[in-house]
């Protein structure tokens, strides 16, 4: 299903996967007290090619179940890059470490942000995004991913 979402132009799969994830983890997610969902951004060139951001589609599905808004303007991708799929942990971390920046701020009522991504492989993307989000004072950050890729 993730392959369909990322490579076969099926954004609706992301929305459905987000709903399934949120339903399955509803007690935990409600207990976390998440105020906003922030999808990992893709660069505009990749969005133009794919037509959508898979993490955004997943966040939309989660939002429908959790009744938590998706915030698209907070975290941005500064630059594009080649696919990370063939890189090892260290190469991923190096290439992605400065790829994101924050823009704007969160409402005073928002204290807990959940970063939403499709696959957690080495943690390099999540780490880079969290470093930027952590620049916002008094913000609690959680990371929500549909899948983990070990190996």
Contact map, one row per residue, 1 for C-alpha under 8 A:
1111100000001000000000000000000000000000000000000000000000000000000000000000000000000000000000000000000000000000000000000000000000000000000000000000000
1111110000001100000000000000000000000000000000000000000000000000000000000000000000000000000000000000000000000000000001000000000000000000000000000000000
1111111100000000000000000000000000000000000000000000000000000000000000000000000000000000000000000000000000000000000000000000000000000000000000000000000
1111111111001000000000000000000000000000000000000000000000000000000000000000000000000000000000000000000000000000000000000000000000000000000000000000000
1111111111111100000000000000000000000000000000000000010000000000000000000000000000000000000000000000000000000000000000000000000000000000000000000000000
0111111111000000000000000000000000000000000000000100010000000000000000000000000000000000000000000000000000000000000000000000000000000000000000000000000
0011111111000000000000000000000000000000000000000100000000000000000000000000000000000000000000000000000000000000000000000000000000000000000000000000000
0011111111000000000000000000000000000000000000000000000000000000000000000000000000000000000000000000000000000000000000000000000000000000000000000000000
0001111111100000000000000000000000000000000000000110000000000000000000000000000000000000000000000000000000000000000000000000000000000000000000000000000
0001111111111100000000000000000000000000000000000000000000000000000000000000000000000000000000000000000000000000000000000000000000000000000000000000000
0000100011111110000000000000000000000000000000000001010010000000000000000000000000000000000000000000000000000000000000000000000000000000000000000000000
0000100001111111000000000000000000000000000000000000000010000000000000000000000000000000000000000000000000000000000000000000000000000000000000000000000
1101100001111111100000000000000000000000000000000000000000000000000000000000000000000000000000000000000000000000000000000000000000000000000000000000000
0100100001111111110000000000000000000000000000000000011011001000000000000000000000000000000000000000000000000000000000000000000000000000000000000000000
0000000000111111111000000000000000000000000000000000000011111100000000000000000000000000000000000000000000000000000000000000000000000000000000000000000
0000000000011111111100000000000000000000000000000000000001001000000000000000000000000000000000000000000000000000000000000000000000000000000000000000000
0000000000001111111110000000000000000000000000000000000001001000000000000000000000000000000000000000000000000000000000000000000000000000000000000100000
0000000000000111111111000000000000000000000000000000000011111100000000000000000000000000000000000000000000000000000000000000000000000000000000000100000
0000000000000011111111100000000000000000000000000000000001001111100000000000000000000000000000000000000000000000000000000000000000000000000000000000000
0000000000000001111111110000000000000000000000000000000000000100000000000000000000000000000000000000000000000000000000000000000000000000000000000000000
0000000000000000111111111000000000000000000000000000000000000100000000000000000000000000000000000000000000000000000000000000000000000000000000000100000
0000000000000000011111111100100000000000000000000000000000001100110000000000000000000000000000000000000000000000000000000000000000000000000000000000000
0000000000000000001111111100000000000000000000000000000000000000100000000000000000000000000000000000000000000000000000000000000000000000000000000000000
0000000000000000000111111100000000000000000000000000000000000000000000000000000000000000000000000000000000000000000000000000000000000000000000000000000
0000000000000000000011111111100000000000000000000000000000000000000000000000000000000000000000000000000000000000000000000000000000000000000000000000000
0000000000000000000001111111110000000000000000000000000000000000010000000000000000000000000000000000000000000000000000000000000000000000000000000000000
0000000000000000000000001111111000000000000000000000000000000000000000000000000000000000000000000000000000000000000000000000000000000000000000000000000
0000000000000000000000001111111100000000000000000000000000000000000000000000000000000000000000000000000000000000000000000000000000000000000000000000000
0000000000000000000001001111111111000000000000000000000000000000010000000000000000000000000000000000000000000000000000000000000000000000000000000000000
0000000000000000000000000111111111000000000000000000000000000000010000000000000000000000000000000000000000000000000000000000000000000000000000000000000
0000000000000000000000000011111110000000000000000000000000000000000000000000000000000000000000000000000000000000000000000000000000000000000000000000000
0000000000000000000000000001111111000000000000000000000000000000000000000000000000000000000000000000000000000000000000000000000000000000000000000000000
0000000000000000000000000000111111100000000000000000000000000000000000000000000000000000000000000000000000000001000000000000000000000000000000000000000
0000000000000000000000000000110111111000000000000000000000000000000100000000000000000000000000000000000000000011110000000000000000000000000000000000000
0000000000000000000000000000000011111000000000000000000000000000000110000000000000000000000000000000000000001111110000000000000000000000000000000000000
0000000000000000000000000000000001111100000000000000000000000000000111100000000000000000000000000000000000000101110000000000000000000000000000000000000
0000000000000000000000000000000001111110000000000000000000100010000111100000000000000000000000000000000000000000111100000000000000000000000000000000000
0000000000000000000000000000000000011111000000000000000100100000000001110110000000000000000000000000000000000000111100000000000000000000000000000000000
0000000000000000000000000000000000001111100000000000001100100000000001110000000000000000000000000000000000000000001110000000000000000000000000000000000
0000000000000000000000000000000000000111110000000000001100000000000000000010000000000000000000000000000000000000001110000000000010000000000000000000000
0000000000000000000000000000000000000011111000000000101100000000000000000011100000000000000000000000000000000000000000000000000000000000000000000000000
0000000000000000000000000000000000000001111101100000100000000000000000000001100100000000000000000000000000000000000000000000000000000000000000000000000
0000000000000000000000000000000000000000111111100000000000000000000000000001111100000000000000000000000000000000000000000000000000000000000000000000000
0000000000000000000000000000000000000000011111110000000000000000000000000000000100000000000000000000000000000000000000000000000000000000000000000000000
0000000000000000000000000000000000000000001111111000000000000000000000000000000100000000000000000000000000000000000000000000000000000000000000000000000
0000000000000000000000000000000000000000011111111110000000000000000000000000000100000000000000000000000000000000000000000000000000000000000000000000000
0000000000000000000000000000000000000000011111111111100000000000000000000000000000000000000000000000000000000000000000000000000000000000000000000000000
0000000000000000000000000000000000000000000111111111000000000000000000000000000000000000000000000000000000000000000000000000000000000000000000000000000
0000000000000000000000000000000000000000000011111110000000000000000000000000000000000000000000000000000000000000000000000000000000000000000000000000000
0000011010000000000000000000000000000000000001111111100000000000000000000000000000000000000000000000000000000000000000000000000000000000000000000000000
0000000010000000000000000000000000000000000001111111100000000000000000000000000000000000000000000000000000000000000000000000000000000000000000000000000
0000000000100000000000000000000000000000000000110111110110000000000000000000000000000000000000000000000000000000000000000000000000000000000000000000000
0000000000000000000000000000000000000000110000100111111110000000000000000000000000000000000000000000000000000000000000000000000000000000000000000000000
0000110000100100000000000000000000000000000000000001111111000000000000000000000000000000000000000000000000000000000011000000000000000000000000000000000
0000000000000100000000000000000000000011100000000000111111100000000000000000000000000000000000000000000000000000000111000000000000000000000000000000000
0000000000000000000000000000000000000111100000000001111111110000000001000000000000000000000000000000000000000000000100000000000000000000000000000000000
0000000000110110010000000000000000000000000000000001111111111000000000000000000000000000000000000000000000000000000000000000000000000000000000000000000
0000000000000111111000000000000000000000000000000000011111111100000000000000000000000000000000000000000000000000000111000000000000000000000000000000000
0000000000000010010000000000000000001110000000000000001111111110000001000000000000000000000000000000000000000000000100000000000000000000000000000000000
0000000000000010010000000000000000000000000000000000000111111111000001000000000000000000000000000000000000000000000000000000000000000000000000000000000
0000000000000111111001000000000000000000000000000000000011111111100000000000000000000000000000000000000000000000000000000000000000000000000000000000000
0000000000000010011111000000000000000000000000000000000001111111110100000000000000000000000000000000000000000000000000000000000000000000000000000000000
0000000000000000001000000000000000001000000000000000000000111111111111000000000000000000000000000000000000000000000000000000000000000000000000000000000
0000000000000000001000000000000000000000000000000000000000011111111100000000000000000000000000000000000000000000000000000000000000000000000000000000000
0000000000000000001001100000000000000000000000000000000000001111111000000000000000000000000000000000000000000000000000000000000000000000000000000000000
0000000000000000000001000100110000000000000000000000000000000111111100000000000000000000000000000000000000000000000000000000000000000000000000000000000
0000000000000000000000000000000000000000000000000000000000000011111110000000000000000000000000000000000000000000000000000000000000000000000000000000000
0000000000000000000000000000000001111000000000000000000000000111011111000000000000000000000000000000000000000000000000000000000000000000000000000000000
0000000000000000000000000000000000111000000000000000000000000010001111100000000000000000000000000000000000000000000000000000000000000000000000000000000
0000000000000000000000000000000000011110000000000000000100110010000111110000000000000000000000000000000000000000000000000000000000000000000000000000000
0000000000000000000000000000000000011110000000000000000000000000000011111100000000000000000000000000000000000000000000000000000000000000000000000000000
0000000000000000000000000000000000000110000000000000000000000000000001111110000000000000000000000000000000000000000000000000000000000000000000000000000
0000000000000000000000000000000000000000000000000000000000000000000000111111000000000000000000000000001100000000000000000000000000000000000000000000000
0000000000000000000000000000000000000100000000000000000000000000000000111111000000000000000000000000011111000000000000000000000000000000000000000000000
0000000000000000000000000000000000000101100000000000000000000000000000011111100000000000000000000001111000000000000000000000000010011000000000000000000
0000000000000000000000000000000000000000111000000000000000000000000000001111110000000000000000000001111000000000000000000000000000000000000000000000000
0000000000000000000000000000000000000000111000000000000000000000000000000011111100000000000000000011100000000000000000000000000000000000000000000000000
0000000000000000000000000000000000000000001000000000000000000000000000000001111100000000000000000111100000000000000000000000000000000000000000000000000
0000000000000000000000000000000000000000001000000000000000000000000000000000111110000000000000000011000000000000000000000000000000000000000000000000000
0000000000000000000000000000000000000000011111000000000000000000000000000000111111000000000000000010000000000000000000000000000000000000000000000000000
0000000000000000000000000000000000000000000000000000000000000000000000000000001111100000000000100000000000000000000000000000000000000000000000000000000
0000000000000000000000000000000000000000000000000000000000000000000000000000000111110000000000000000000000000000000000000000000000000000000000000000000
0000000000000000000000000000000000000000000000000000000000000000000000000000000011111100000000000000000000000000000000000000000000000000000000000000000
0000000000000000000000000000000000000000000000000000000000000000000000000000000001111110000100000000000000000000000000000000000000000000000000000000000
0000000000000000000000000000000000000000000000000000000000000000000000000000000000111110000000000000000000000000000000000000000000000000000000000000000
0000000000000000000000000000000000000000000000000000000000000000000000000000000000111111000000000000000000000000000000000000000000000000000000000000000
0000000000000000000000000000000000000000000000000000000000000000000000000000000000011111111100000000000000000000000000000000000000000000000000000000000
0000000000000000000000000000000000000000000000000000000000000000000000000000000000000111111100000000000000000000000000000000000000000000000000000000000
0000000000000000000000000000000000000000000000000000000000000000000000000000000000000011111110000000000000000000000000000101000000000000000000000000000
0000000000000000000000000000000000000000000000000000000000000000000000000000000000000011111111000000000000000000000000000000000000000000000000000000000
0000000000000000000000000000000000000000000000000000000000000000000000000000000000000011111111100000000000000000000000000000000000000000000000000000000
0000000000000000000000000000000000000000000000000000000000000000000000000000000000010011111111110000000000000000000000000101100000000000000000000000000
0000000000000000000000000000000000000000000000000000000000000000000000000000000000000000111111111000000000000000000000000001100100000000000000000000000
0000000000000000000000000000000000000000000000000000000000000000000000000000000000000000011111111000000000000000000000000000000000000000000000000000000
0000000000000000000000000000000000000000000000000000000000000000000000000000000010000000001111111110000000000000000000000000000000000000000000000000000
0000000000000000000000000000000000000000000000000000000000000000000000000000000000000000000111111111000000000000000000000001100100000000000000000000000
0000000000000000000000000000000000000000000000000000000000000000000000000000000000000000000011111111000000000000000000000001100100000000000000000000000
0000000000000000000000000000000000000000000000000000000000000000000000000000010000000000000000111111100000000000000000000000000100000000000000000000000
0000000000000000000000000000000000000000000000000000000000000000000000000000111100000000000000111111100000000000000000000000000100000000000000000000000
0000000000000000000000000000000000000000000000000000000000000000000000000011111000000000000000011111110000000000000000000000000110010000000000000000000
0000000000000000000000000000000000000000000000000000000000000000000000000011110000000000000000000111111000000000000000000000000010010000000000000000000
0000000000000000000000000000000000000000000000000000000000000000000000000111000000000000000000000001111110000000000000000000000000011000000000000000000
0000000000000000000000000000000000000000000000000000000000000000000000001111000000000000000000000000111110000000000000000000000000000000000000000000000
0000000000000000000000000000000000000000000000000000000000000000000000001100000000000000000000000000011111000000000000000000000000000000000000000000000
0000000000000000000000000000000000000000000000000000000000000000000000000100000000000000000000000000011111100000000000000000000000000001000000000000000
0000000000000000000000000000000000000000000000000000000000000000000000000100000000000000000000000000000111110100000000000000000000000000000000000000000
0000000000000000000000000000000000000000000000000000000000000000000000000000000000000000000000000000000011111100000000000000000000000000000000000000000
0000000000000000000000000000000000000000000000000000000000000000000000000000000000000000000000000000000001111110000000000000000000000000000000000000000
0000000000000000000000000000000000100000000000000000000000000000000000000000000000000000000000000000000000111110000000000000000000000000000000000000000
0000000000000000000000000000000000110000000000000000000000000000000000000000000000000000000000000000000001111111100000000000000000000000001000000000000
0000000000000000000000000000000001100000000000000000000000000000000000000000000000000000000000000000000000011111100000000000000000000000011100000000000
0000000000000000000000000000000011110000000000000000000000000000000000000000000000000000000000000000000000000111110000000000000000000000001111000000000
0000000000000000000000000000000001111100000000000000000000000000000000000000000000000000000000000000000000000111111000000000000000000000001111000000000
0000000000000000000000000000000001111100000000000000000000000000000000000000000000000000000000000000000000000001111100000000000000000000000011110000000
0000000000000000000000000000000000001111000000000000000000000000000000000000000000000000000000000000000000000000111110000000010011000000000011110000000
0000000000000000000000000000000000001111000000000000001101100000000000000000000000000000000000000000000000000000011111000000000000000000000000111000000
0000000000000000000000000000000000000011000000000000011001000000000000000000000000000000000000000000000000000000001111110000000000000000000000111100000
0100000000000000000000000000000000000000000000000000011001000000000000000000000000000000000000000000000000000000000111110000000000000000000000001110000
0000000000000000000000000000000000000000000000000000000000000000000000000000000000000000000000000000000000000000000011111000000000000000000000001111100
0000000000000000000000000000000000000000000000000000000000000000000000000000000000000000000000000000000000000000000011111110010000000000000000001111100
0000000000000000000000000000000000000000000000000000000000000000000000000000000000000000000000000000000000000000000000111111000000000000000000000001110
0000000000000000000000000000000000000000000000000000000000000000000000000000000000000000100100000000000000000000000000011111100000000000000000000000100
0000000000000000000000000000000000000000000000000000000000000000000000000000000000000000000000000000000000000000000000011111111000000000000000000000000
0000000000000000000000000000000000000000000000000000000000000000000000000000000000000000100110011000000000000000000000001111111100000000000000000000000
0000000000000000000000000000000000000000000000000000000000000000000000000000000000000000000110011000000000000000000000000111111110000000000000000000000
0000000000000000000000000000000000000000000000000000000000000000000000000000000000000000000000000000000000000000001000010011111111000000000000100000000
0000000000000000000000000000000000000000000000000000000000000000000000000000000000000000000000000000000000000000000000000011111111100000000000000000000
0000000000000000000000000000000000000000000000000000000000000000000000000000000000000000000010011111000000000000000000000001111111110000000000000000000
0000000000000000000000000000000000000001000000000000000000000000000000000010000000000000000000000001100000000000001000000000111111111000000000000000000
0000000000000000000000000000000000000000000000000000000000000000000000000000000000000000000000000000000000000000001000000000011111111100000010000000000
0000000000000000000000000000000000000000000000000000000000000000000000000000000000000000000000000000000000000000000000000000001111111110000000000000000
0000000000000000000000000000000000000000000000000000000000000000000000000010000000000000000000000001110000000000000000000000000111111111000000000000000
0000000000000000000000000000000000000000000000000000000000000000000000000010000000000000000000000000010000000000000000000000000011111111001010000000000
0000000000000000000000000000000000000000000000000000000000000000000000000000000000000000000000000000000000000000000000000000000001111111101110000000000
0000000000000000000000000000000000000000000000000000000000000000000000000000000000000000000000000000000000000000000000000000000000111111100000000000000
0000000000000000000000000000000000000000000000000000000000000000000000000000000000000000000000000000000010000000000000000000000000011111111000000000000
0000000000000000000000000000000000000000000000000000000000000000000000000000000000000000000000000000000000000000000000000000000000000111111000000000000
0000000000000000000000000000000000000000000000000000000000000000000000000000000000000000000000000000000000000010000000000000000000000001111100000000000
0000000000000000000000000000000000000000000000000000000000000000000000000000000000000000000000000000000000000111100000000000000000001101111110000000000
0000000000000000000000000000000000000000000000000000000000000000000000000000000000000000000000000000000000000011100000000000000000000100011111000000000
0000000000000000000000000000000000000000000000000000000000000000000000000000000000000000000000000000000000000001111000000000000001001100001111100000000
0000000000000000000000000000000000000000000000000000000000000000000000000000000000000000000000000000000000000001111000000000000000000000000111110000000
0000000000000000000000000000000000000000000000000000000000000000000000000000000000000000000000000000000000000000011110000000010000000000000011111000000
0000000000000000000000000000000000000000000000000000000000000000000000000000000000000000000000000000000000000000011110000000000000000000000001111100000
0000000000000000000000000000000000000000000000000000000000000000000000000000000000000000000000000000000000000000000111110000000000000000000000111111000
0000000000000000110010000000000000000000000000000000000000000000000000000000000000000000000000000000000000000000000011110000000000000000000000011111000
0000000000000000000000000000000000000000000000000000000000000000000000000000000000000000000000000000000000000000000001110000000000000000000000001111100
0000000000000000000000000000000000000000000000000000000000000000000000000000000000000000000000000000000000000000000000111000000000000000000000001111110
0000000000000000000000000000000000000000000000000000000000000000000000000000000000000000000000000000000000000000000000111100000000000000000000000011111
0000000000000000000000000000000000000000000000000000000000000000000000000000000000000000000000000000000000000000000000001000000000000000000000000001111
0000000000000000000000000000000000000000000000000000000000000000000000000000000000000000000000000000000000000000000000000000000000000000000000000000111
